[in-house]
Amino acid sequence: MTRWPFLLFLGLLAAVLTLPVLALALSWAQWNSEVAQVLGEMLQTVLPQYTLTSLWLCLSVALGVTVVGLATACAVTLFDFTGRRTLEWALLLPLAMPAYVVAYAYTDFLQFSGPLQVGLRQAFGWQGRVFPEIRNTAGAAWVFTFSLYPYVYLLARTALSERASQLMEAARLLGAPLSRRIREVALPLARPAVAAGVALALMETLADYGVASYFGIQTFTAGIYKAWLVMDNRLAAAQLATVLLVVVAVLLTLERRAQHRMRFSAIKGGRAGGAEAQAVRLRGRRAVLAWLVCGLPVALGFVLPVAFMLRPLVGEWDTLNWSPFAGWAYNSLKLAGISAVLAVGVALVLAFAVRVQTGLGLAARCSRAVAQLAALGYAVPGAVVVVGLLLPVGWVQGLWPDSGVGYWLTATVLGLVWAYLVRFVAVALQAVQSGYSRVPVSLDESARMLGTTGLGLAWRVHWPLLRRSTAAAVLLVFVDVMKELPATLVLRPFNSDTLAVMAYQLARDERLGEAALPALALVAVGLLPVVLLSRALRSKQS
């Protein structure tokens, strides 16, 4: 018998998670001569620039993360040298650095009046700039490359260590030199992993607002906010958001196909999780070169930005105003805590429904469909979520001015938490489903034979086995919410500034020294999932 309350809950949940995309699709139903004129003007003015800038940025970032991520993965997987174990986890550290924080740090240190350029001019008597201006498209590509290469590094390293091990060893026994083994065995097997990592990096690049806005480059995300907040044209913002969403959907499709090819290569290439390929021992100059290949990305993506931000804090420690910082931190922790608990609660319900609702029944099909819709949320950029939530608010307010919908979604935390759920339920769902994959189905069958079903099955059988996965899901969502900028910047209530918002606003006002404190707090929080990921990888190796 179909459980209609359960189906009603799934339908409501699907509506909540898909409203931004549905609103953007419905915005095209308002087509009229005014909209056609606006789109015509955009095609003649800003759209070509947005397209070319975003395309150039994506190509540069794709090339950069491929070279850096694949080179570092090959170095730590195929070779053995002093310090390799340390570099294996250190290469993950840039994951803790939001890209906009890296942008602020480099701008503060490398600008014309920055300490490095001033010191070099004084030391050598040089005139003018010593380093080129970083606030441009090339500088943004640099920032994204060294912030996002861990996506490619992590997936390529997994592919090389788990999928290429037996074939690499077989090629060595057949007398193939190392260069041929890498070229004809390792790299082809790592290609799907590299493609998936590049797709993830490009989705993060297109979703970014902090770097693009701060560097003054005209990407689609910056254009969406400009159309909405500066030009006060919500339809133009909706059209730009739709274009961005289509591009992200294409990237998501490519990433899914690459992940499928990775699973296929794992089956065809041999037993997944096998022993690592026999590493080639490096000494002397080759060991130094391997250290440089792995150490430079860590230095440029984590060590130097942290050092650049610590410098102004050390000199101004006694004059720092800790009272507003405490308020920003409290707001960030409150929003992150509420959103993490709600997102993980939704993820647990969906994962349990998919687990117990099997077969081809209506409830089973609805459960799987809603879980798939929720899994797509993380690919939706924050700017798209904002426009997709505010468009219906404008429509409702226009029809019923006294409804108060605008107040509840923009003057309270409701709209902001809603946006966080749309984006980050996918993160929680992936972590919870990963935990469920390690719970044998035979336990469910045994529990049912003993009379335990429904909520009793979830509480007495599943929950004790899912505690670690649930804790990891809470932590991941918590950190993602802490770092989220685009949605928070627009939807936050008055006097509810967060660490991410204040780091952006202080840096935008050229108060980079003051921006260092909230930026470093975000980095410290971002280190938590990196530590967990590093420990998980070490446990797999052992």
C-alpha positions as CSV (number, residue, x, y, z in Angstrom):
1,M,0.0,0.0,0.0
2,T,1.4,3.4,-0.9
3,R,2.1,5.7,2.0
4,W,0.6,9.0,0.9
5,P,2.1,11.1,3.7
6,F,5.5,9.8,2.8
7,L,4.9,10.6,-0.9
8,L,3.7,14.1,0.1
9,F,6.8,14.7,2.1
10,L,9.0,13.6,-0.9
11,G,7.1,15.9,-3.2
12,L,7.5,18.8,-0.8
13,L,11.2,18.1,-0.5
14,A,11.6,17.8,-4.3
15,A,9.9,21.2,-4.7
16,V,12.1,22.8,-2.1
17,L,15.3,21.5,-3.7
18,T,14.4,22.2,-7.3
19,L,12.6,25.6,-6.9
20,P,15.7,27.7,-8.1
21,V,15.9,25.7,-11.4
22,L,12.2,25.7,-11.9
23,A,12.0,29.4,-11.4
24,L,14.7,30.1,-13.9
25,A,12.8,27.9,-16.5
26,L,9.6,29.8,-15.8
27,S,11.3,33.1,-16.2
28,W,11.4,32.4,-20.0
29,A,7.6,32.3,-20.0
30,Q,7.6,36.1,-19.4
31,W,9.0,36.6,-22.9
32,N,7.9,39.9,-24.4
33,S,9.2,42.8,-26.4
34,E,11.0,44.3,-23.3
35,V,12.8,41.0,-22.6
36,A,13.7,40.7,-26.2
37,Q,15.2,44.2,-26.2
38,V,17.1,43.5,-23.0
39,L,18.6,40.3,-24.5
40,G,19.4,42.0,-27.7
41,E,21.3,44.7,-25.8
42,M,23.1,42.1,-23.8
43,L,24.1,40.2,-26.9
44,Q,25.6,43.4,-28.3
45,T,27.3,44.5,-25.1
46,V,28.1,42.3,-22.2
47,L,27.4,38.7,-23.2
48,P,30.3,38.4,-25.7
49,Q,32.7,39.7,-23.0
50,Y,31.2,37.4,-20.3
51,T,31.5,34.4,-22.7
52,L,35.0,35.1,-23.8
53,T,36.3,35.9,-20.3
54,S,34.7,32.8,-18.8
55,L,35.9,30.6,-21.7
56,W,39.5,31.9,-21.4
57,L,39.4,31.5,-17.6
58,C,38.1,27.9,-17.9
59,L,40.6,26.9,-20.5
60,S,43.5,28.3,-18.4
61,V,42.2,26.7,-15.2
62,A,41.7,23.3,-17.0
63,L,45.2,23.3,-18.3
64,G,46.7,24.4,-15.0
65,V,44.9,21.9,-12.8
66,T,45.6,19.1,-15.2
67,V,49.4,19.8,-15.3
68,V,49.7,20.4,-11.5
69,G,47.3,17.7,-10.4
70,L,48.6,15.0,-12.7
71,A,52.3,15.8,-12.1
72,T,51.9,15.7,-8.3
73,A,49.8,12.5,-8.5
74,C,52.4,10.7,-10.6
75,A,55.3,12.0,-8.4
76,V,53.8,10.6,-5.1
77,T,52.4,7.4,-6.6
78,L,55.1,6.2,-9.1
79,F,58.2,7.4,-7.2
80,D,59.6,7.0,-3.8
81,F,61.7,9.8,-2.3
82,T,62.4,11.3,1.1
83,G,59.3,13.1,2.5
84,R,56.9,11.5,0.0
85,R,54.5,10.5,2.8
86,T,54.4,14.0,4.1
87,L,53.7,15.5,0.7
88,E,50.9,13.0,0.0
89,W,48.7,14.7,2.6
90,A,50.2,18.2,2.3
91,L,49.1,18.4,-1.3
92,L,45.5,18.3,0.0
93,L,46.0,21.5,2.1
94,P,44.8,24.0,-0.6
95,L,41.4,22.4,-0.2
96,A,41.1,24.3,3.0
97,M,41.7,27.7,1.3
98,P,38.7,29.3,-0.3
99,A,39.8,30.8,-3.7
100,Y,38.8,34.3,-2.7
101,V,41.1,34.1,0.4
102,V,44.0,33.2,-1.8
103,A,43.2,36.1,-4.0
104,Y,43.2,38.6,-1.1
105,A,46.5,37.2,0.2
106,Y,48.4,37.5,-3.0
107,T,46.9,40.9,-3.8
108,D,48.0,42.3,-0.4
109,F,51.5,41.0,-0.7
110,L,52.2,41.6,-4.4
111,Q,50.5,45.0,-5.0
112,F,52.6,48.0,-5.8
113,S,52.7,49.2,-2.2
114,G,53.0,45.6,-0.9
115,P,56.0,44.6,1.2
116,L,57.6,42.4,-1.4
117,Q,57.6,45.0,-4.2
118,V,58.7,47.8,-1.8
119,G,61.5,45.7,-0.4
120,L,62.8,44.8,-3.8
121,R,62.7,48.4,-5.1
122,Q,64.6,49.6,-2.0
123,A,67.1,46.8,-2.2
124,F,68.0,47.1,-5.9
125,G,66.9,50.6,-6.7
126,W,64.3,49.5,-9.2
127,Q,61.5,51.8,-10.4
128,G,58.0,50.8,-11.2
129,R,56.4,47.5,-10.7
130,V,58.5,44.5,-10.0
131,F,55.7,41.9,-10.4
132,P,52.8,42.3,-12.9
133,E,49.4,43.2,-11.7
134,I,47.6,40.1,-10.4
135,R,44.0,41.4,-10.5
136,N,43.2,40.2,-14.0
137,T,42.1,37.1,-15.8
138,A,45.6,35.6,-15.8
139,G,45.9,36.2,-12.0
140,A,42.5,34.6,-11.5
141,A,43.6,31.5,-13.4
142,W,46.7,31.4,-11.2
143,V,44.6,31.6,-8.0
144,F,42.1,28.9,-9.2
145,T,44.8,26.6,-10.4
146,F,46.6,26.4,-7.1
147,S,43.4,26.3,-5.1
148,L,41.6,23.6,-7.1
149,Y,44.3,21.3,-8.4
150,P,43.7,18.9,-5.4
151,Y,40.5,17.7,-7.2
152,V,42.6,16.3,-10.1
153,Y,45.4,15.2,-7.7
154,L,43.1,13.2,-5.5
155,L,41.3,11.4,-8.3
156,A,44.4,10.8,-10.4
157,R,46.3,9.5,-7.4
158,T,43.5,7.1,-6.6
159,A,43.4,5.9,-10.2
160,L,47.2,5.4,-10.4
161,S,47.5,3.6,-7.1
162,E,44.4,1.4,-7.4
163,R,43.9,0.8,-11.1
164,A,47.4,0.9,-12.7
165,S,49.3,-1.2,-10.1
166,Q,49.1,-4.6,-11.7
167,L,49.5,-3.4,-15.3
168,M,52.5,-1.2,-14.4
169,E,54.1,-4.1,-12.7
170,A,53.4,-6.4,-15.6
171,A,54.9,-3.8,-18.0
172,R,58.0,-3.5,-15.8
173,L,58.5,-7.3,-15.8
174,L,58.2,-7.3,-19.6
175,G,61.1,-4.8,-19.8
176,A,59.3,-1.6,-20.6
177,P,61.2,1.5,-19.5
178,L,59.7,3.8,-16.9
179,S,58.8,6.5,-19.5
180,R,56.9,4.0,-21.6
181,R,55.1,2.6,-18.6
182,I,53.9,6.1,-17.6
183,R,53.0,7.1,-21.2
184,E,51.2,3.9,-22.3
185,V,49.9,2.5,-19.1
186,A,49.5,5.0,-16.2
187,L,48.3,8.1,-18.1
188,P,45.6,6.3,-20.2
189,L,44.2,4.7,-17.0
190,A,44.3,8.1,-15.2
191,R,42.6,10.0,-18.0
192,P,39.0,9.5,-16.8
193,A,40.0,10.6,-13.3
194,V,41.7,13.7,-14.7
195,A,38.6,14.5,-16.7
196,A,36.4,14.2,-13.6
197,G,38.7,16.3,-11.5
198,V,38.9,19.0,-14.2
199,A,35.1,19.1,-14.5
200,L,34.8,19.6,-10.7
201,A,37.4,22.4,-10.8
202,L,35.6,24.1,-13.7
203,M,32.3,23.9,-11.8
204,E,34.0,25.6,-8.8
205,T,35.5,28.2,-11.2
206,L,32.2,29.1,-12.8
207,A,30.4,29.2,-9.5
208,D,32.9,31.6,-8.0
209,Y,32.0,35.2,-7.2
210,G,34.6,36.4,-4.7
211,V,37.6,36.2,-7.0
212,A,35.9,37.5,-10.1
213,S,34.3,40.4,-8.3
214,Y,37.5,41.4,-6.4
215,F,39.7,41.1,-9.5
216,G,37.1,43.0,-11.6
217,I,36.8,40.4,-14.3
218,Q,33.6,40.0,-16.2
219,T,32.5,36.3,-15.7
220,F,28.9,35.0,-15.9
221,T,28.6,34.9,-12.1
222,A,29.8,38.5,-11.6
223,G,27.4,39.5,-14.5
224,I,24.5,37.9,-12.7
225,Y,25.0,40.0,-9.6
226,K,25.7,43.1,-11.7
227,A,22.4,42.6,-13.6
228,W,20.4,42.0,-10.4
229,L,22.0,44.4,-7.9
230,V,23.4,47.2,-10.1
231,M,21.2,47.3,-13.2
232,D,18.1,46.2,-11.2
233,N,17.1,43.9,-14.0
234,R,15.9,40.5,-12.6
235,L,15.1,39.1,-16.0
236,A,18.6,39.8,-17.4
237,A,20.0,38.1,-14.3
238,A,17.7,35.1,-14.8
239,Q,18.8,34.7,-18.5
240,L,22.5,34.9,-17.5
241,A,21.8,32.4,-14.7
242,T,20.1,30.1,-17.1
243,V,23.1,30.2,-19.5
244,L,25.5,29.5,-16.5
245,L,23.3,26.6,-15.4
246,V,23.3,25.0,-18.8
247,V,27.1,25.2,-18.9
248,V,27.4,23.6,-15.4
249,A,24.9,20.9,-16.4
250,V,27.2,20.0,-19.4
251,L,30.2,19.9,-17.1
252,L,28.3,17.7,-14.6
253,T,27.4,15.3,-17.4
254,L,31.0,15.1,-18.4
255,E,32.0,14.5,-14.8
256,R,29.4,11.7,-14.4
257,R,30.6,10.0,-17.6
258,A,34.2,10.3,-16.5
259,Q,33.3,8.7,-13.1
260,H,31.5,5.9,-15.0
261,R,34.7,5.3,-17.1
262,M,36.7,5.2,-13.9
263,R,34.5,2.4,-12.5
264,F,34.8,0.6,-15.8
265,S,38.6,0.8,-15.8
266,A,38.6,-0.4,-12.3
267,I,36.9,-3.6,-13.4
268,K,38.9,-4.0,-16.6
269,G,42.2,-2.9,-15.1
270,G,42.2,-5.4,-12.3
271,R,41.2,-5.7,-8.7
272,A,40.5,-2.2,-7.2
273,G,42.3,-1.5,-4.0
274,G,45.3,-3.7,-4.9
275,A,48.8,-3.0,-3.8
276,E,50.5,0.1,-5.1
277,A,52.7,-0.1,-8.1
278,Q,56.3,-0.7,-7.2
279,A,57.7,2.8,-6.8
280,V,61.0,3.9,-8.3
281,R,63.4,5.1,-5.7
282,L,64.8,8.6,-6.5
283,R,68.0,10.1,-5.2
284,G,70.0,13.2,-5.8
285,R,68.8,15.7,-8.3
286,R,65.8,13.6,-9.3
287,A,64.6,13.5,-5.7
288,V,65.1,17.3,-5.5
289,L,63.0,17.7,-8.7
290,A,60.2,15.5,-7.3
291,W,60.3,17.7,-4.1
292,L,59.9,20.8,-6.3
293,V,57.1,19.3,-8.3
294,C,55.1,18.5,-5.1
295,G,56.3,21.3,-2.8
296,L,55.7,24.3,-5.1
297,P,51.9,23.7,-5.3
298,V,51.7,23.3,-1.6
299,A,53.7,26.5,-1.1
300,L,51.8,28.5,-3.7
301,G,48.3,27.2,-2.7
302,F,48.6,27.2,1.1
303,V,51.8,28.1,2.8
304,L,52.5,31.5,1.1
305,P,48.9,32.7,1.4
306,V,48.7,31.8,5.1
307,A,52.1,33.5,5.6
308,F,50.9,36.6,3.7
309,M,47.8,36.9,5.9
310,L,49.7,36.3,9.2
311,R,52.1,39.1,8.5
312,P,49.6,42.0,9.0
313,L,48.1,40.2,12.0
314,V,51.4,40.0,13.8
315,G,52.1,43.7,13.4
316,E,48.6,44.8,14.4
317,W,47.8,42.1,17.0
318,D,47.5,44.6,19.9
319,T,45.1,46.9,17.9
320,L,42.7,44.3,16.6
321,N,39.1,44.8,17.5
322,W,37.9,41.4,18.6
323,S,34.3,42.4,19.3
324,P,33.0,42.5,15.7
325,F,35.0,39.4,14.9
326,A,33.2,37.5,17.7
327,G,29.9,38.5,16.2
328,W,30.9,37.4,12.7
329,A,32.1,34.1,14.0
330,Y,28.9,33.6,16.0
331,N,26.7,34.3,12.9
332,S,28.8,31.9,10.8
333,L,28.7,29.1,13.4
334,K,24.9,29.6,13.9
335,L,24.1,29.4,10.2
336,A,26.5,26.6,9.6
337,G,25.2,24.6,12.6
338,I,21.5,25.0,11.7
339,S,22.1,24.2,8.0
340,A,24.3,21.2,8.7
341,V,21.8,19.6,11.1
342,L,18.9,20.2,8.6
343,A,20.9,19.0,5.6
344,V,22.0,15.8,7.3
345,G,18.5,15.2,8.6
346,V,17.1,15.4,5.1
347,A,20.0,13.2,3.8
348,L,19.3,10.5,6.4
349,V,15.6,10.4,5.5
350,L,16.3,10.2,1.8
351,A,19.1,7.6,2.2
352,F,16.8,5.5,4.4
353,A,13.9,5.7,2.0
354,V,16.1,4.6,-0.9
355,R,17.4,1.8,1.2
356,V,14.1,0.3,2.3
357,Q,11.9,1.3,-0.7
358,T,13.1,-1.3,-3.2
359,G,11.5,-2.5,-6.4
360,L,9.4,-0.7,-9.0
361,G,6.7,0.7,-6.8
362,L,5.6,4.3,-6.7
363,A,7.3,5.0,-3.4
364,A,10.6,3.4,-4.5
365,R,10.6,5.4,-7.8
366,C,9.8,8.7,-6.0
367,S,12.5,8.1,-3.4
368,R,15.2,7.4,-6.0
369,A,14.1,10.4,-8.1
370,V,14.2,12.8,-5.2
371,A,17.6,11.5,-4.1
372,Q,18.9,12.1,-7.7
373,L,17.5,15.6,-7.7
374,A,19.1,16.3,-4.3
375,A,22.4,15.0,-5.6
376,L,22.5,17.6,-8.4
377,G,22.2,20.5,-5.9
378,Y,25.9,20.9,-5.3
379,A,26.6,21.6,-9.0
380,V,24.2,24.6,-8.9
381,P,26.2,27.8,-8.4
382,G,25.3,30.0,-5.5
383,A,24.4,32.9,-7.8
384,V,21.9,30.7,-9.6
385,V,20.3,29.6,-6.3
386,V,20.0,33.2,-5.3
387,V,18.3,34.3,-8.5
388,G,16.1,31.2,-8.5
389,L,14.9,31.9,-5.0
390,L,14.3,35.7,-5.4
391,L,12.5,35.5,-8.7
392,P,9.4,33.7,-7.1
393,V,9.5,36.1,-4.2
394,G,9.1,39.0,-6.6
395,W,6.3,37.2,-8.4
396,V,4.4,36.5,-5.2
397,Q,5.0,40.0,-3.8
398,G,3.7,41.5,-7.1
399,L,0.5,39.4,-6.8
400,W,0.0,39.6,-3.0
401,P,1.8,42.7,-1.7
402,D,0.8,42.0,1.9
403,S,1.9,38.3,1.9
404,G,5.1,39.0,3.7
405,V,7.0,36.4,1.6
406,G,9.8,38.9,0.9
407,Y,10.3,39.6,4.6
408,W,10.6,36.0,5.6
409,L,13.1,35.1,2.8
410,T,15.3,38.2,3.0
411,A,14.9,39.6,6.5
412,T,15.3,36.3,8.4
413,V,17.6,33.3,8.1
414,L,14.9,31.2,6.3
415,G,15.9,32.2,2.8
416,L,19.6,31.7,3.5
417,V,19.1,28.3,5.1
418,W,16.9,27.3,2.2
419,A,19.7,28.3,-0.2
420,Y,22.2,26.3,1.8
421,L,20.0,23.2,1.7
422,V,19.6,23.4,-2.0
423,R,23.4,23.5,-2.4
424,F,24.6,21.2,0.3
425,V,22.1,18.4,0.9
426,A,24.0,16.7,-1.9
427,V,27.2,16.7,0.2
428,A,25.4,15.2,3.2
429,L,23.6,12.7,1.0
430,Q,26.8,11.4,-0.6
431,A,28.5,10.9,2.8
432,V,25.4,9.1,4.3
433,Q,25.0,6.9,1.3
434,S,28.7,6.1,1.5
435,G,28.0,4.9,5.0
436,Y,25.0,2.9,3.9
437,S,27.1,1.1,1.3
438,R,29.1,-0.5,4.1
439,V,26.0,-1.8,5.9
440,P,25.1,-5.3,4.6
441,V,21.6,-5.7,3.4
442,S,21.5,-9.0,5.2
443,L,21.2,-7.0,8.5
444,D,18.0,-5.5,7.3
445,E,16.6,-8.9,6.4
446,S,17.6,-10.3,9.8
447,A,16.0,-7.4,11.6
448,R,12.7,-7.8,9.7
449,M,12.6,-11.5,10.6
450,L,12.9,-10.5,14.2
451,G,10.1,-8.0,13.9
452,T,12.0,-4.8,13.6
453,T,10.8,-2.5,10.7
454,G,10.3,1.1,9.9
455,L,11.8,3.6,12.4
456,G,12.9,0.8,14.6
457,L,15.1,-0.5,11.8
458,A,16.6,2.9,11.3
459,W,17.2,3.6,15.0
460,R,18.3,0.2,16.3
461,V,20.1,-1.2,13.3
462,H,21.2,1.6,10.9
463,W,22.0,4.5,13.2
464,P,24.8,2.7,15.3
465,L,26.5,1.9,12.0
466,L,26.1,5.3,10.5
467,R,27.3,7.5,13.3
468,R,30.8,8.1,11.8
469,S,29.4,8.8,8.3
470,T,26.8,11.1,9.8
471,A,29.4,13.0,11.8
472,A,31.5,13.4,8.6
473,A,28.4,14.7,6.7
474,V,27.7,17.3,9.4
475,L,31.4,18.4,9.3
476,L,31.5,18.7,5.5
477,V,28.2,20.7,5.3
478,F,29.3,22.8,8.2
479,V,32.6,23.8,6.5
480,D,30.9,24.4,3.1
481,V,28.4,26.7,4.7
482,M,31.1,28.6,6.5
483,K,32.9,29.3,3.2
484,E,29.9,30.0,1.1
485,L,30.0,33.6,-0.2
486,P,27.6,34.3,-3.2
487,A,24.3,33.2,-1.5
488,T,25.3,34.6,1.9
489,L,26.2,38.0,0.4
490,V,22.7,38.6,-1.0
491,L,20.3,36.7,1.3
492,R,21.8,37.4,4.7
493,P,19.6,39.4,7.1
494,F,20.7,42.9,8.2
495,N,23.4,42.8,10.9
496,S,24.1,39.2,10.2
497,D,27.5,39.4,8.6
498,T,29.5,36.2,8.5
499,L,33.2,35.6,8.3
500,A,33.1,35.0,4.5
501,V,31.1,38.2,3.9
502,M,33.3,40.4,6.0
503,A,36.5,38.9,4.5
504,Y,35.1,39.9,1.1
505,Q,33.9,43.3,2.1
506,L,37.1,44.3,3.9
507,A,39.2,43.1,1.0
508,R,37.0,45.0,-1.5
509,D,37.5,48.2,0.6
510,E,41.2,47.6,0.4
511,R,41.4,46.9,4.1
512,L,43.3,43.7,3.4
513,G,45.0,43.7,6.8
514,E,41.7,43.6,8.6
515,A,40.4,41.0,6.1
516,A,43.2,38.6,7.2
517,L,41.5,37.7,10.5
518,P,38.2,36.4,9.2
519,A,40.0,34.8,6.2
520,L,42.4,32.9,8.5
521,A,39.4,31.7,10.6
522,L,37.8,30.2,7.4
523,V,41.1,28.5,6.6
524,A,41.3,27.0,10.1
525,V,37.8,25.6,9.8
526,G,38.5,24.3,6.3
527,L,41.4,22.3,7.6
528,L,39.1,19.9,9.5
529,P,37.7,18.0,6.5
530,V,41.2,18.0,5.0
531,V,42.6,16.2,8.1
532,L,39.7,13.7,7.9
533,L,40.3,13.0,4.3
534,S,44.1,12.6,4.9
535,R,43.4,10.1,7.7
536,A,40.9,8.2,5.5
537,L,43.5,7.9,2.7
538,R,46.1,6.7,5.1
539,S,43.8,4.1,6.6
540,K,43.1,2.8,3.0
541,Q,46.8,2.5,2.3
542,S,47.4,0.6,5.5
